[in-house]
């Protein structure tokens, strides 16, 4: 495929040169349309001139200044707009104006307001900023809300969230935005140089050649601008596309477990409604610390919602939860594994910082998935993903463990083993465990049961 693309590119370039030479021979006016040989001579002649490197360097520095400032502004503003609708609507008129206004209009105004040396970098900023910002907004809005819930429940640090949740989600949009923004910015910089005439630059050389009707030099500088743009764009694309997967070799969670015995969990007068439908009303229970509680009921009665309220993910219309301000873990109904991390890395992301790999290995062995530790979620079945998620919950050393439908996708034999593991682990770690399940089971003898 790559060979075909290269061949097609060479044939296209050769066709263009042949057509140019044919037109130049037909017009026969070298001062207006030079031959292909004359063009190449003009290009290579530029390389021997000291002014060539000064002009090229000046344009590159202006572009670099614009890129840096555009990136520093677009990243926080784009992230803020993607997270909060108020700020999206606040900045949207500015972004729309920058995107819709002709570049030449900005250049003419900025020439009146700023020194000539500042025109090109400012124009680069104004053309690149909205493109970068809008792509970052799209990237932030694309972040799976389940990953945000995961980070909230396990109280992951901002650094961990940024590195393992936000950046992998943002990366495709950021790559696209950078390449597109650079293409717009490079053309705007040269246009700004042509009109503002700073001391040096590719645009300045093009303007000078045009003033003296030096067509070979004008075309030569245009060719240089195109080649430099192509090389920089491809280099940028390569750097952004290059995989930099950093293996997680230790726990990433800095949140420490409080060694004091947690209080009893008190659910007092909790009511939850969705529109006109009431899921449950004024329910009150006290769950002793270290006990196992089953939340049972048919589908749609609010078992998952109750767990979400206890976890702090969802709010209730009435009532309070006491004793839930402890280190929590949550086995969601869907595994919610990060697709760019292996099974082992998905577990380590919630593990305490000093967790040994041997601890993770023991859990994987107990769950019969040790051979899958280096597999990615898309290589696992639904049941295997759930077991990885269970290991992730247990390794975090919670004081309150929430489990939603833990036996989905498991056969009878494995269901018995998982149930035994949950019971033993909860009792051994004196962990309050709340399990949402359709109906009671002999496999999970409960200290208390909530029927919805």
C-alpha positions as a Markdown table, in Angstrom:
| # | Residue | x | y | z |
|---|---|---|---|---|
| 1 | Unk | 0.0 | 0.0 | 0.0 |
| 2 | Unk | 2.8 | 2.4 | 0.9 |
| 3 | Unk | 4.7 | 1.5 | -2.3 |
| 4 | Unk | 1.6 | 2.3 | -4.4 |
| 5 | Unk | 1.1 | 5.6 | -2.6 |
| 6 | Unk | 4.7 | 6.6 | -3.3 |
| 7 | Unk | 4.5 | 5.6 | -6.9 |
| 8 | Unk | 1.3 | 7.6 | -7.4 |
| 9 | Unk | 2.9 | 10.6 | -5.8 |
| 10 | Unk | 5.9 | 10.4 | -8.1 |
| 11 | Unk | 3.7 | 10.1 | -11.2 |
| 12 | Unk | 1.6 | 13.0 | -10.1 |
| 13 | Unk | 4.7 | 15.2 | -9.6 |
| 14 | Unk | 6.1 | 14.1 | -12.9 |
| 15 | Unk | 2.9 | 14.9 | -14.7 |
| 16 | Unk | 2.8 | 18.4 | -13.2 |
| 17 | Unk | 6.4 | 19.1 | -14.3 |
| 18 | Unk | 5.7 | 17.9 | -17.8 |
| 19 | Unk | 2.7 | 20.1 | -18.1 |
| 20 | Unk | 4.6 | 23.1 | -16.8 |
| 21 | Unk | 7.4 | 22.5 | -19.2 |
| 22 | Unk | 4.9 | 22.2 | -22.1 |
| 23 | Unk | 3.2 | 25.5 | -21.2 |
| 24 | Unk | 6.6 | 27.3 | -20.7 |
| 25 | Unk | 7.8 | 26.1 | -24.1 |
| 26 | Unk | 4.5 | 27.2 | -25.7 |
| 27 | Unk | 4.5 | 30.7 | -24.1 |
| 28 | Unk | 8.3 | 31.0 | -24.6 |
| 29 | Unk | 8.6 | 33.9 | -22.2 |
| 30 | Unk | 11.1 | 32.8 | -19.5 |
| 31 | Unk | 10.7 | 36.0 | -17.4 |
| 32 | Unk | 7.0 | 35.2 | -16.9 |
| 33 | Unk | 6.9 | 31.4 | -17.0 |
| 34 | Unk | 10.4 | 29.9 | -16.6 |
| 35 | Unk | 11.2 | 26.4 | -17.7 |
| 36 | Unk | 11.4 | 23.5 | -15.3 |
| 37 | Unk | 15.2 | 23.7 | -15.5 |
| 38 | Unk | 15.1 | 27.4 | -14.7 |
| 39 | Unk | 12.9 | 26.7 | -11.7 |
| 40 | Unk | 15.2 | 24.1 | -10.2 |
| 41 | Unk | 18.2 | 26.4 | -10.8 |
| 42 | Unk | 16.4 | 29.2 | -8.9 |
| 43 | Unk | 15.6 | 26.8 | -6.0 |
| 44 | Unk | 19.1 | 25.5 | -5.6 |
| 45 | Unk | 20.5 | 29.0 | -6.0 |
| 46 | Unk | 18.6 | 30.0 | -2.9 |
| 47 | Unk | 20.4 | 27.4 | -0.8 |
| 48 | Unk | 23.7 | 29.2 | -1.5 |
| 49 | Unk | 22.4 | 32.6 | -0.1 |
| 50 | Unk | 22.8 | 33.4 | 3.6 |
| 51 | Unk | 19.6 | 35.4 | 3.4 |
| 52 | Unk | 17.7 | 32.1 | 2.6 |
| 53 | Unk | 18.5 | 30.7 | 6.1 |
| 54 | Unk | 17.7 | 33.9 | 7.8 |
| 55 | Unk | 14.3 | 34.2 | 6.1 |
| 56 | Unk | 13.5 | 30.5 | 6.7 |
| 57 | Unk | 14.5 | 30.7 | 10.3 |
| 58 | Unk | 12.5 | 33.9 | 10.9 |
| 59 | Unk | 9.3 | 32.3 | 9.5 |
| 60 | Unk | 9.9 | 29.1 | 11.6 |
| 61 | Unk | 10.4 | 31.1 | 14.8 |
| 62 | Unk | 7.2 | 33.1 | 14.2 |
| 63 | Unk | 5.3 | 29.8 | 13.6 |
| 64 | Unk | 6.8 | 28.2 | 16.7 |
| 65 | Unk | 5.8 | 31.2 | 18.8 |
| 66 | Unk | 2.2 | 31.0 | 17.5 |
| 67 | Unk | 2.0 | 27.3 | 18.0 |
| 68 | Unk | 3.2 | 27.5 | 21.6 |
| 69 | Unk | 0.8 | 30.2 | 22.6 |
| 70 | Unk | -2.1 | 28.6 | 20.7 |
| 71 | Unk | -1.5 | 25.3 | 22.5 |
| 72 | Unk | -1.1 | 26.9 | 25.9 |
| 73 | Unk | -4.4 | 28.7 | 25.5 |
| 74 | Unk | -6.4 | 26.0 | 23.7 |
| 75 | Unk | -5.6 | 23.1 | 26.1 |
| 76 | Unk | -7.1 | 24.6 | 29.3 |
| 77 | Unk | -9.9 | 26.5 | 27.5 |
| 78 | Unk | -10.9 | 23.5 | 25.4 |
| 79 | Unk | -10.8 | 21.2 | 28.5 |
| 80 | Unk | -13.0 | 23.7 | 30.4 |
| 81 | Unk | -15.5 | 24.1 | 27.6 |
| 82 | Unk | -15.7 | 20.4 | 27.1 |
| 83 | Unk | -16.5 | 19.8 | 30.8 |
| 84 | Unk | -18.8 | 22.7 | 31.5 |
| 85 | Unk | -21.6 | 23.9 | 29.2 |
| 86 | Unk | -21.5 | 27.4 | 30.6 |
| 87 | Unk | -17.9 | 28.0 | 29.5 |
| 88 | Unk | -18.7 | 26.3 | 26.1 |
| 89 | Unk | -21.4 | 28.9 | 25.5 |
| 90 | Unk | -19.2 | 31.6 | 26.9 |
| 91 | Unk | -16.3 | 31.0 | 24.5 |
| 92 | Unk | -18.3 | 29.7 | 21.5 |
| 93 | Unk | -18.9 | 33.2 | 20.0 |
| 94 | Unk | -15.2 | 33.9 | 20.1 |
| 95 | Unk | -14.3 | 30.6 | 18.5 |
| 96 | Unk | -17.0 | 31.1 | 15.8 |
| 97 | Unk | -15.8 | 34.6 | 15.0 |
| 98 | Unk | -12.2 | 33.5 | 14.7 |
| 99 | Unk | -13.1 | 30.6 | 12.5 |
| 100 | Unk | -15.5 | 32.6 | 10.2 |
| 101 | Unk | -13.6 | 35.9 | 9.7 |
| 102 | Unk | -11.3 | 36.0 | 6.6 |
| 103 | Unk | -7.6 | 35.9 | 7.7 |
| 104 | Unk | -6.7 | 38.9 | 5.5 |
| 105 | Unk | -9.2 | 41.0 | 7.5 |
| 106 | Unk | -7.4 | 40.2 | 10.7 |
| 107 | Unk | -4.0 | 40.9 | 9.1 |
| 108 | Unk | -5.0 | 44.3 | 7.9 |
| 109 | Unk | -6.3 | 45.2 | 11.4 |
| 110 | Unk | -3.3 | 43.8 | 13.2 |
| 111 | Unk | -0.9 | 45.7 | 11.0 |
| 112 | Unk | -2.6 | 48.9 | 12.2 |
| 113 | Unk | -2.5 | 47.9 | 15.9 |
| 114 | Unk | 0.8 | 46.0 | 16.4 |
| 115 | Unk | 4.5 | 46.2 | 15.3 |
| 116 | Unk | 5.2 | 44.4 | 12.1 |
| 117 | Unk | 7.3 | 41.7 | 13.8 |
| 118 | Unk | 4.2 | 40.7 | 15.9 |
| 119 | Unk | 1.8 | 40.4 | 13.0 |
| 120 | Unk | 2.7 | 36.9 | 11.8 |
| 121 | Unk | 2.8 | 35.2 | 15.2 |
| 122 | Unk | -0.5 | 36.8 | 16.2 |
| 123 | Unk | -2.1 | 35.7 | 13.0 |
| 124 | Unk | -0.8 | 32.1 | 13.5 |
| 125 | Unk | -2.3 | 32.2 | 17.0 |
| 126 | Unk | -5.7 | 33.4 | 15.8 |
| 127 | Unk | -5.9 | 30.8 | 13.0 |
| 128 | Unk | -4.6 | 27.8 | 15.0 |
| 129 | Unk | -6.3 | 28.5 | 18.4 |
| 130 | Unk | -9.9 | 27.9 | 17.3 |
| 131 | Unk | -9.1 | 24.7 | 15.4 |
| 132 | Unk | -7.1 | 23.3 | 18.4 |
| 133 | Unk | -9.7 | 24.4 | 20.9 |
| 134 | Unk | -12.6 | 22.9 | 19.0 |
| 135 | Unk | -10.9 | 19.5 | 18.6 |
| 136 | Unk | -10.0 | 19.4 | 22.3 |
| 137 | Unk | -13.6 | 20.2 | 23.2 |
| 138 | Unk | -14.8 | 17.3 | 21.0 |
| 139 | Unk | -12.2 | 15.1 | 22.6 |
| 140 | Unk | -13.2 | 16.0 | 26.2 |
| 141 | Unk | -16.9 | 15.5 | 25.3 |
| 142 | Unk | -16.1 | 12.1 | 23.9 |
| 143 | Unk | -14.6 | 10.8 | 27.2 |
| 144 | Unk | -16.7 | 7.9 | 28.4 |
| 145 | Unk | -18.7 | 8.9 | 31.5 |
| 146 | Unk | -18.2 | 5.5 | 33.0 |
| 147 | Unk | -14.4 | 6.2 | 33.1 |
| 148 | Unk | -15.2 | 9.4 | 35.0 |
| 149 | Unk | -17.3 | 7.4 | 37.5 |
| 150 | Unk | -14.5 | 4.9 | 37.9 |
| 151 | Unk | -12.0 | 7.7 | 38.7 |
| 152 | Unk | -14.5 | 9.3 | 41.1 |
| 153 | Unk | -15.2 | 6.1 | 43.1 |
| 154 | Unk | -11.6 | 5.1 | 43.3 |
| 155 | Unk | -10.5 | 8.7 | 44.0 |
| 156 | Unk | -7.8 | 8.6 | 41.4 |
| 157 | Unk | -5.3 | 11.5 | 41.5 |
| 158 | Unk | -5.6 | 14.1 | 38.7 |
| 159 | Unk | -2.2 | 12.9 | 37.4 |
| 160 | Unk | -3.5 | 9.4 | 37.1 |
| 161 | Unk | -6.7 | 10.5 | 35.4 |
| 162 | Unk | -4.9 | 12.8 | 33.0 |
| 163 | Unk | -2.4 | 10.1 | 32.0 |
| 164 | Unk | -4.6 | 7.1 | 31.8 |
| 165 | Unk | -8.1 | 8.4 | 31.1 |
| 166 | Unk | -8.1 | 11.9 | 29.6 |
| 167 | Unk | -5.0 | 11.8 | 27.4 |
| 168 | Unk | -5.8 | 8.5 | 25.6 |
| 169 | Unk | -9.4 | 9.7 | 25.0 |
| 170 | Unk | -8.2 | 13.1 | 23.8 |
| 171 | Unk | -5.3 | 11.9 | 21.7 |
| 172 | Unk | -7.1 | 11.2 | 18.3 |
| 173 | Unk | -8.8 | 14.6 | 18.4 |
| 174 | Unk | -5.6 | 16.3 | 19.5 |
| 175 | Unk | -3.7 | 14.7 | 16.6 |
| 176 | Unk | -6.3 | 15.8 | 14.0 |
| 177 | Unk | -6.5 | 19.3 | 15.5 |
| 178 | Unk | -2.7 | 19.8 | 15.5 |
| 179 | Unk | -2.2 | 18.8 | 11.9 |
| 180 | Unk | -5.2 | 20.8 | 10.6 |
| 181 | Unk | -4.3 | 23.9 | 12.8 |
| 182 | Unk | -0.7 | 23.8 | 11.6 |
| 183 | Unk | -1.8 | 23.7 | 8.0 |
| 184 | Unk | -3.9 | 26.8 | 8.5 |
| 185 | Unk | -1.3 | 28.5 | 10.6 |
| 186 | Unk | 1.6 | 28.1 | 8.2 |
| 187 | Unk | -0.3 | 29.7 | 5.3 |
| 188 | Unk | -1.5 | 32.5 | 7.6 |
| 189 | Unk | 2.0 | 33.2 | 8.8 |
| 190 | Unk | 3.3 | 33.6 | 5.3 |
| 191 | Unk | 0.3 | 35.7 | 4.3 |
| 192 | Unk | 1.0 | 37.9 | 7.3 |
| 193 | Unk | 4.7 | 38.3 | 6.3 |
| 194 | Unk | 3.6 | 39.3 | 2.7 |
| 195 | Unk | 1.4 | 42.1 | 4.0 |
| 196 | Unk | 3.2 | 43.3 | 7.0 |
| 197 | Unk | 6.8 | 43.1 | 5.6 |
| 198 | Unk | 8.9 | 42.4 | 8.7 |
| 199 | Unk | 12.7 | 42.4 | 8.5 |
| 200 | Unk | 12.9 | 38.8 | 7.1 |
| 201 | Unk | 10.8 | 35.8 | 6.2 |
| 202 | Unk | 9.5 | 33.6 | 3.4 |
| 203 | Unk | 6.6 | 35.9 | 2.8 |
| 204 | Unk | 8.9 | 38.9 | 2.7 |
| 205 | Unk | 11.0 | 37.2 | 0.0 |
| 206 | Unk | 7.9 | 36.3 | -2.0 |
| 207 | Unk | 6.7 | 40.0 | -1.8 |
| 208 | Unk | 10.1 | 41.3 | -2.9 |
| 209 | Unk | 10.2 | 38.9 | -5.8 |
| 210 | Unk | 6.7 | 39.9 | -6.9 |
| 211 | Unk | 7.6 | 43.6 | -6.7 |
| 212 | Unk | 10.6 | 43.2 | -9.0 |
| 213 | Unk | 8.6 | 40.8 | -11.3 |
| 214 | Unk | 11.2 | 38.0 | -10.5 |
| 215 | Unk | 8.9 | 35.1 | -11.3 |
| 216 | Unk | 11.6 | 32.3 | -10.9 |
| 217 | Unk | 12.4 | 33.5 | -7.4 |
| 218 | Unk | 8.7 | 33.9 | -6.5 |
| 219 | Unk | 8.0 | 30.4 | -7.6 |
| 220 | Unk | 11.1 | 29.1 | -5.9 |
| 221 | Unk | 10.1 | 30.6 | -2.6 |
| 222 | Unk | 6.6 | 29.3 | -3.1 |
| 223 | Unk | 8.1 | 25.8 | -3.6 |
| 224 | Unk | 10.2 | 26.2 | -0.5 |
| 225 | Unk | 7.1 | 27.1 | 1.5 |
| 226 | Unk | 5.2 | 24.1 | 0.2 |
| 227 | Unk | 8.1 | 21.7 | 0.9 |
| 228 | Unk | 8.7 | 23.0 | 4.4 |
| 229 | Unk | 5.0 | 22.8 | 5.2 |
| 230 | Unk | 4.8 | 19.2 | 4.0 |
| 231 | Unk | 7.9 | 18.2 | 5.9 |
| 232 | Unk | 6.8 | 19.8 | 9.1 |
| 233 | Unk | 3.3 | 18.4 | 8.8 |
| 234 | Unk | 4.6 | 14.9 | 8.2 |
| 235 | Unk | 7.0 | 15.2 | 11.1 |
| 236 | Unk | 4.2 | 16.4 | 13.4 |
| 237 | Unk | 2.0 | 13.6 | 12.2 |
| 238 | Unk | 4.7 | 11.0 | 12.9 |
| 239 | Unk | 5.4 | 12.3 | 16.4 |
| 240 | Unk | 1.8 | 12.3 | 17.3 |
| 241 | Unk | 1.0 | 8.9 | 15.8 |
| 242 | Unk | 4.0 | 7.3 | 17.3 |
| 243 | Unk | 2.9 | 4.9 | 20.1 |
| 244 | Unk | 4.3 | 5.7 | 23.6 |
| 245 | Unk | 2.7 | 3.0 | 25.7 |
| 246 | Unk | 4.2 | 3.2 | 29.2 |
| 247 | Unk | 3.8 | 0.0 | 31.1 |
| 248 | Unk | 2.3 | 0.3 | 34.5 |
| 249 | Unk | 4.4 | -1.8 | 36.8 |
| 250 | Unk | 3.1 | -0.7 | 40.2 |
| 251 | Unk | 0.0 | 0.6 | 41.9 |
| 252 | Unk | -1.2 | 4.1 | 40.9 |
| 253 | Unk | -3.6 | 5.0 | 43.7 |
| 254 | Unk | -2.1 | 7.3 | 46.3 |
| 255 | Unk | -5.3 | 7.2 | 48.4 |
| 256 | Unk | -4.5 | 5.3 | 51.7 |
| 257 | Unk | -7.0 | 3.1 | 53.5 |
| 258 | Unk | -7.9 | 4.4 | 57.0 |
| 259 | Unk | -6.9 | 1.7 | 59.5 |
| 260 | Unk | -9.7 | 2.7 | 61.9 |
| 261 | Unk | -12.8 | 0.6 | 61.9 |
| 262 | Unk | -15.5 | 2.2 | 59.7 |
| 263 | Unk | -18.8 | 3.2 | 61.0 |
| 264 | Unk | -22.0 | 1.4 | 60.3 |
| 265 | Unk | -23.6 | 2.4 | 57.0 |
| 266 | Unk | -26.9 | 4.2 | 57.6 |
| 267 | Unk | -29.4 | 4.7 | 54.8 |
| 268 | Unk | -32.0 | 7.1 | 56.1 |
| 269 | Unk | -35.2 | 8.0 | 54.2 |
| 270 | Unk | -33.7 | 7.7 | 50.7 |
| 271 | Unk | -36.1 | 8.5 | 47.9 |
| 272 | Unk | -35.2 | 8.4 | 44.2 |
| 273 | Unk | -37.4 | 9.5 | 41.3 |
| 274 | Unk | -36.9 | 9.7 | 37.5 |
| 275 | Unk | -39.4 | 12.1 | 36.0 |
| 276 | Unk | -42.8 | 10.8 | 37.3 |
| 277 | Unk | -41.5 | 7.4 | 38.2 |
| 278 | Unk | -40.6 | 6.6 | 41.8 |
| 279 | Unk | -37.9 | 3.9 | 42.0 |
| 280 | Unk | -38.0 | 3.7 | 45.8 |
| 281 | Unk | -39.3 | 6.0 | 48.5 |
| 282 | Unk | -38.1 | 6.7 | 52.1 |
| 283 | Unk | -36.1 | 3.5 | 52.5 |
| 284 | Unk | -34.0 | 3.2 | 55.6 |
| 285 | Unk | -31.5 | 0.5 | 56.6 |
| 286 | Unk | -28.5 | 0.3 | 58.8 |
| 287 | Unk | -25.8 | -2.0 | 57.6 |
| 288 | Unk | -23.3 | -3.1 | 60.3 |
| 289 | Unk | -19.6 | -2.5 | 59.5 |
| 290 | Unk | -18.0 | -5.5 | 57.9 |
| 291 | Unk | -21.3 | -7.2 | 57.1 |
| 292 | Unk | -22.6 | -8.5 | 53.7 |
| 293 | Unk | -25.8 | -7.0 | 52.4 |
| 294 | Unk | -27.8 | -8.2 | 49.4 |
| 295 | Unk | -29.9 | -5.7 | 47.4 |
| 296 | Unk | -32.4 | -7.8 | 45.5 |
| 297 | Unk | -35.4 | -7.2 | 43.2 |
| 298 | Unk | -36.5 | -7.5 | 39.6 |
| 299 | Unk | -34.9 | -5.4 | 36.9 |
| 300 | Unk | -35.9 | -1.7 | 36.9 |
| 301 | Unk | -36.5 | -1.4 | 40.6 |
| 302 | Unk | -33.5 | 0.7 | 41.3 |
| 303 | Unk | -30.8 | -1.8 | 42.6 |
| 304 | Unk | -28.0 | -0.1 | 40.6 |
| 305 | Unk | -29.4 | 3.3 | 41.4 |
| 306 | Unk | -29.2 | 2.6 | 45.1 |
| 307 | Unk | -25.6 | 1.5 | 44.8 |
| 308 | Unk | -24.8 | 4.6 | 42.8 |
| 309 | Unk | -26.3 | 6.8 | 45.5 |
| 310 | Unk | -24.2 | 5.0 | 48.2 |
| 311 | Unk | -21.1 | 5.5 | 45.9 |
| 312 | Unk | -21.8 | 9.2 | 45.6 |
| 313 | Unk | -22.3 | 9.0 | 41.8 |
| 314 | Unk | -26.0 | 9.8 | 41.9 |
| 315 | Unk | -27.9 | 12.0 | 44.3 |
| 316 | Unk | -31.3 | 11.3 | 45.9 |
| 317 | Unk | -34.3 | 13.6 | 46.2 |
| 318 | Unk | -34.6 | 12.9 | 49.9 |
| 319 | Unk | -32.7 | 11.3 | 52.7 |
| 320 | Unk | -29.1 | 11.0 | 53.7 |
| 321 | Unk | -26.3 | 8.3 | 53.7 |
| 322 | Unk | -24.1 | 8.2 | 56.7 |
| 323 | Unk | -20.9 | 6.2 | 57.1 |
| 324 | Unk | -20.1 | 6.1 | 53.3 |
| 325 | Unk | -17.2 | 8.5 | 53.5 |
| 326 | Unk | -14.6 | 5.7 | 53.4 |
| 327 | Unk | -12.4 | 4.2 | 50.8 |
| 328 | Unk | -14.8 | 2.6 | 48.3 |
| 329 | Unk | -14.5 | 0.1 | 45.4 |
| 330 | Unk | -17.2 | -0.6 | 42.8 |
| 331 | Unk | -17.7 | -3.5 | 40.5 |
| 332 | Unk | -20.0 | -2.0 | 37.9 |
| 333 | Unk | -22.5 | -3.9 | 36.0 |
| 334 | Unk | -20.3 | -3.4 | 32.9 |
| 335 | Unk | -16.7 | -4.0 | 33.5 |
| 336 | Unk | -15.6 | -0.4 | 32.5 |
| 337 | Unk | -12.0 | -1.5 | 31.7 |
| 338 | Unk | -9.8 | 1.1 | 30.0 |
| 339 | Unk | -9.3 | -0.3 | 26.5 |
| 340 | Unk | -5.8 | 1.0 | 26.1 |
| 341 | Unk | -4.5 | -0.8 | 29.2 |
| 342 | Unk | -3.8 | -4.5 | 29.7 |
| 343 | Unk | -5.7 | -6.5 | 32.2 |
| 344 | Unk | -2.9 | -6.2 | 34.7 |
| 345 | Unk | -2.6 | -2.5 | 34.2 |
| 346 | Unk | -6.3 | -2.0 | 34.6 |
| 347 | Unk | -5.9 | -3.6 | 38.0 |
| 348 | Unk | -2.8 | -1.7 | 39.0 |
| 349 | Unk | -4.5 | 1.7 | 38.2 |
| 350 | Unk | -6.6 | 1.4 | 41.4 |
| 351 | Unk | -4.1 | -0.5 | 43.5 |
| 352 | Unk | -2.3 | 1.3 | 46.4 |
| 353 | Unk | 1.1 | 2.7 | 45.4 |
| 354 | Unk | 3.0 | 0.1 | 47.4 |
| 355 | Unk | 1.1 | -2.9 | 46.0 |
| 356 | Unk | 3.4 | -5.7 | 44.8 |
| 357 | Unk | 2.9 | -7.4 | 41.5 |
| 358 | Unk | 2.7 | -10.7 | 43.4 |
| 359 | Unk | -0.6 | -9.5 | 45.0 |
| 360 | Unk | -2.1 | -8.9 | 41.6 |
| 361 | Unk | -0.8 | -12.3 | 40.4 |
| 362 | Unk | -2.5 | -14.0 | 43.3 |
| 363 | Unk | -5.8 | -12.4 | 42.5 |
| 364 | Unk | -5.6 | -13.3 | 38.9 |
| 365 | Unk | -4.8 | -16.9 | 39.8 |
| 366 | Unk | -7.8 | -17.0 | 42.2 |
| 367 | Unk | -10.0 | -15.7 | 39.4 |
| 368 | Unk | -8.5 | -18.1 | 36.9 |
| 369 | Unk | -7.3 | -15.4 | 34.5 |
| 370 | Unk | -3.6 | -15.3 | 35.2 |
| 371 | Unk | -2.8 | -16.2 | 31.6 |
| 372 | Unk | -4.7 | -13.1 | 30.4 |
| 373 | Unk | -2.7 | -10.5 | 32.4 |
| 374 | Unk | -1.1 | -9.0 | 29.3 |
| 375 | Unk | -4.3 | -9.1 | 27.2 |
| 376 | Unk | -6.3 | -6.0 | 26.3 |
| 377 | Unk | -10.0 | -5.8 | 27.0 |
| 378 | Unk | -11.0 | -6.3 | 23.3 |
| 379 | Unk | -9.2 | -9.7 | 23.5 |
| 380 | Unk | -11.3 | -10.9 | 26.5 |
| 381 | Unk | -14.8 | -12.2 | 26.8 |
| 382 | Unk | -17.5 | -10.4 | 28.9 |
| 383 | Unk | -17.0 | -12.8 | 31.8 |
| 384 | Unk | -13.2 | -12.4 | 31.7 |
| 385 | Unk | -13.6 | -8.6 | 31.7 |
| 386 | Unk | -15.8 | -8.8 | 34.8 |
| 387 | Unk | -13.3 | -10.9 | 36.6 |
| 388 | Unk | -10.5 | -8.4 | 35.8 |
| 389 | Unk | -12.9 | -5.6 | 37.1 |
| 390 | Unk | -13.4 | -7.6 | 40.3 |
| 391 | Unk | -9.7 | -8.0 | 40.8 |
| 392 | Unk | -9.4 | -4.2 | 40.3 |
| 393 | Unk | -12.0 | -3.7 | 43.0 |
| 394 | Unk | -10.4 | -6.1 | 45.5 |
| 395 | Unk | -6.8 | -4.9 | 45.1 |
| 396 | Unk | -7.7 | -1.3 | 46.0 |
| 397 | Unk | -8.2 | -2.4 | 49.6 |
| 398 | Unk | -11.7 | -0.8 | 50.1 |
| 399 | Unk | -13.6 | -0.5 | 53.3 |
| 400 | Unk | -16.9 | -0.4 | 51.4 |
| 401 | Unk | -17.3 | -2.7 | 48.4 |
| 402 | Unk | -20.2 | -2.3 | 46.0 |
| 403 | Unk | -20.9 | -5.1 | 43.5 |
| 404 | Unk | -23.5 | -4.9 | 40.8 |
| 405 | Unk | -24.5 | -8.3 | 39.3 |
| 406 | Unk | -21.2 | -10.0 | 39.8 |
| 407 | Unk | -22.1 | -13.3 | 38.1 |
| 408 | Unk | -22.9 | -12.0 | 34.6 |
| 409 | Unk | -21.4 | -14.2 | 31.9 |
| 410 | Unk | -20.1 | -16.8 | 34.4 |
| 411 | Unk | -20.9 | -20.5 | 34.4 |
| 412 | Unk | -22.1 | -22.3 | 37.5 |
| 413 | Unk | -18.7 | -23.6 | 38.6 |
| 414 | Unk | -17.0 | -20.3 | 38.2 |
| 415 | Unk | -20.0 | -18.5 | 39.9 |
| 416 | Unk | -19.4 | -20.6 | 43.0 |
| 417 | Unk | -15.7 | -19.9 | 43.0 |
| 418 | Unk | -16.2 | -16.1 | 42.6 |
| 419 | Unk | -18.9 | -16.1 | 45.3 |
| 420 | Unk | -16.6 | -17.9 | 47.7 |
| 421 | Unk | -13.8 | -15.5 | 46.9 |
| 422 | Unk | -16.0 | -12.5 | 47.6 |
| 423 | Unk | -17.2 | -13.8 | 50.9 |
| 424 | Unk | -13.7 | -14.9 | 52.2 |
| 425 | Unk | -12.2 | -11.6 | 51.1 |
| 426 | Unk | -14.9 | -9.5 | 52.7 |
| 427 | Unk | -14.7 | -11.3 | 56.0 |
| 428 | Unk | -10.9 | -11.4 | 56.0 |
| 429 | Unk | -10.6 | -7.6 | 55.3 |
| 430 | Unk | -13.6 | -6.6 | 57.5 |
| 431 | Unk | -15.1 | -4.9 | 54.5 |
| 432 | Unk | -18.7 | -3.8 | 54.3 |
| 433 | Unk | -20.0 | -5.4 | 51.1 |
| 434 | Unk | -23.2 | -4.5 | 49.3 |
| 435 | Unk | -24.2 | -6.8 | 46.4 |
| 436 | Unk | -27.0 | -6.1 | 43.9 |
| 437 | Unk | -28.5 | -9.3 | 42.5 |
| 438 | Unk | -31.8 | -10.4 | 41.0 |
| 439 | Unk | -32.6 | -12.9 | 43.7 |
| 440 | Unk | -31.1 | -14.4 | 46.9 |
| 441 | Unk | -28.7 | -17.2 | 46.5 |
| 442 | Unk | -27.3 | -19.9 | 48.8 |
| 443 | Unk | -23.9 | -18.9 | 47.5 |
| 444 | Unk | -24.1 | -15.5 | 49.1 |
| 445 | Unk | -25.4 | -15.8 | 52.7 |
| 446 | Unk | -26.2 | -12.3 | 53.7 |
| 447 | Unk | -26.2 | -10.5 | 57.1 |
| 448 | Unk | -28.9 | -8.2 | 55.9 |
| 449 | Unk | -31.1 | -8.0 | 52.8 |
| 450 | Unk | -32.7 | -5.1 | 51.1 |
| 451 | Unk | -35.7 | -5.9 | 48.8 |
| 452 | Unk | -36.7 | -3.3 | 46.2 |
